[in-house]
Amino acid sequence: MDLVRALRSFVVVADERHFGRAADRLGITQPPLSRRIARLEAELGARLFDRDSRRVELTEAGHVLLAEARDVLARWDRMITLVGKAHRGETDTVRAGVPPEVPGRVLAAILRAFADVCPGVRLDLQELTTAEQLPLLADRQLDTGLLHHPVDTADLRLGPVVETPLGVVLPRADPLAARTELALPDLAGHGLVLFPRAAAPGRYDETLRTCWEHGFRPTTVHHARNPEFVLGLVLAGSGVAFDSGGVARREPRVVWRPLRPEPLTWRMSFAWPATSPHPLAPRLAEVATEVLRSDGVSTVVPPGPVQPPRPWEVVYASGAGAVSPLAQ
């Protein structure tokens, strides 16, 4: 049985709710269409339609198959299109998600580097958090995405993981700014400016737990997604922020100091669907990884199994916004 043809026929019948009209759309007569559907039902071991002389209705099994069939056919059509374009050298667009905090100079460098190795291919970069990228990758609305770890990467393949040590952004007027490096316990008594948990839950929980385990319990936690908003809150005295150094370059009234030892890091990697991926997704991951580690401080480790985020719970104290991980 030609499964793809059978599924296409099934979807048309489901749309038309009429075998005669469905046969007309498919350009065949009704008897072979009925036999095709009967073979599909036999293959699946389930009746897909309730039908009599006046009506055709989907059964419960038919409703389930309809949703799955549309997804299978969409993926099949996309695969055929991509394979054909790749064969003809016409793979013209790669859609990639990148987190909001990736500096503009890094984005520009990725665009230039990718254009050098894949001329004629447009790289469509979209500013999206890790949490926003995951459903888009699953629905094939993104070809690849730069994700923060820890994250559940089921059904995804990973490129090399880039690890970047983080330092502290604080006002230049803060007494701690006089030091050349800081440790997490030095930040006691300060608040923390952190990205919203919804953006990357695993990384958020891991960051707060690391702070608590190393002697820094923020007095308050304020959330900021945009780097400019982070700077504004730091300058307003709302708290310190963790960054790889790029944010502090934007504003002379703040400083960046490295953390010693380095208990906090960003771990990021490109990911793409494990089945029927865009043929250039791994190539983009290679190119972008080289750009990301060219800062002189980041390191690259080979991709490997990534554990899902640990279920740390975060309790927000009312009013002040203090955060307390339950797991100690």
C-alpha positions, 0 to 999 in steps of 0.5 A, spaced: 500 500 500 502 506 498 501 510 505 502 517 503 497 516 497 492 513 502 493 518 507 492 524 502 486 520 500 483 519 507 484 527 508 480 529 502 475 524 504 475 527 511 475 534 508 469 533 503 465 528 508 463 525 501 466 520 497 464 522 490 466 529 491 473 527 494 474 522 488 472 528 483 478 532 487 483 526 487 481 525 479 479 518 480 472 514 480 469 513 487 470 505 487 478 505 487 477 511 492 473 506 497 478 500 496 483 505 498 480 507 504 478 500 506 485 498 505 488 503 510 482 501 515 485 494 514 492 496 515 490 500 521 485 495 524 480 501 525 474 504 522 475 511 520 468 513 517 461 512 519 458 512 513 451 511 509 447 513 503 446 520 506 452 522 510 460 520 512 462 522 519 469 521 522 470 516 527 474 517 534 479 513 530 478 517 524 479 524 528 486 522 531 488 519 524 486 526 521 491 530 525 496 525 525 496 525 517 496 532 516 502 532 520 505 527 516 504 529 510 506 536 511 513 533 513 513 529 507 512 535 503 517 539 506 522 533 506 521 532 498 521 540 497 528 540 501 531 534 498 529 537 491 532 544 493 538 541 496 539 536 489 539 543 485 543 547 489 537 551 491 536 551 499 535 558 500 533 560 507 535 557 514 530 560 519 534 560 526 532 562 533 537 566 537 536 568 545 535 576 546 542 577 550 546 575 544 550 581 542 549 585 536 556 584 534 556 577 534 549 576 530 553 580 525 559 576 525 554 569 524 551 572 518 557 574 515 561 567 516 555 563 514 554 568 508 562 566 506 561 558 507 553 558 504 553 564 499 546 565 496 543 562 502 539 567 506 539 566 514 533 568 517 535 570 525 529 571 529 530 573 537 527 568 541 528 565 548 529 558 549 522 557 551 519 560 545 524 556 540 522 549 543 515 549 540 517 552 534 522 547 532 517 541 534 512 545 529 518 546 524 517 553 524 524 554 525 530 550 522 534 550 528 535 554 534 541 557 539 538 554 546 540 555 553 542 549 557 539 545 561 533 544 557 529 538 555 532 536 548 528 530 546 527 529 539 532 534 537 540 533 535 545 538 538 551 541 535 557 543 540 556 546 546 559 553 548 561 554 555 562 561 557 564 564 564 560 569 567 562 575 571 558 581 575 555 587 572 554 592 577 554 600 578 561 603 578 559 607 584 558 600 588 564 599 593 565 592 590 567 595 583 574 597 586 576 590 586 579 586 580 575 580 581 569 577 585 566 571 588 559 570 589 559 571 597 561 578 596 555 579 593 551 578 599 546 584 601 545 585 593 539 584 589 539 580 582 537 582 576 535 576 572 532 574 565 524 571 566 524 564 568 519 563 563 525 564 558 529 559 560 526 555 566 532 550 567 537 555 566 533 560 571 533 555 576 540 553 576 542 560 576 539 561 583 541 554 586 548 556 584 547 562 587 544 559 594 549 554 594 555 559 593 553 564 599 549 569 595 542 569 597 539 575 593 535 580 597 530 581 591 530 578 584 528 583 578 526 580 571 529 583 565 529 580 558 532 586 554 539 588 555 538 595 556 533 594 561 538 590 565 542 596 565 537 600 567 535 596 573 543 595 575 544 603 574 537 604 579 540 600 584 535 594 583 541 589 583 547 586 580 546 582 574 550 576 571 553 577 564 559 575 559 561 582 559 558 585 553 552 588 557 557 593 561 560 595 554 554 599 553 554 603 559 560 607 562 557 608 569 557 600 570 563 595 570 564 588 569 568 584 574 569 576 573 567 571 578 573 567 581 572 561 581 567 560 576 561 557 578 556 560 573 557 559 566 552 560 560 552 553 556 549 554 549 548 550 543 544 550 536 539 544 536 535 542 530 529 536 529 532 529 529 528 527 523 528 530 516 532 536 519 534 542 514 540 540 510 544 546 512 542 546 520 549 542 522 553 547 518 550 553 521 551 550 528 559 549 526 559 556 523 556 560 529 560 555 534 566 558 531 564 565 532 561 564 539 568 561 541 572 567 538 571 571 544 577 568 547 574 566 554 568 561 551 570 553 550 567 548 546 565 541 548 562 536 543 555 535 543 552 529 548 546 527 552 543 533 555 539 531 562 532 535 562 532 541 567 532 538 575 525 540 578 527 545 582 522 549 585 522 557 586 518 560 591 517 568 590 516 571 597 510 576 596 511 584 596 519 584 596 520 579 590 525 575 594 526 568 591 528 562 595 529 555 592 526 549 596 531 544 594 537 545 599 
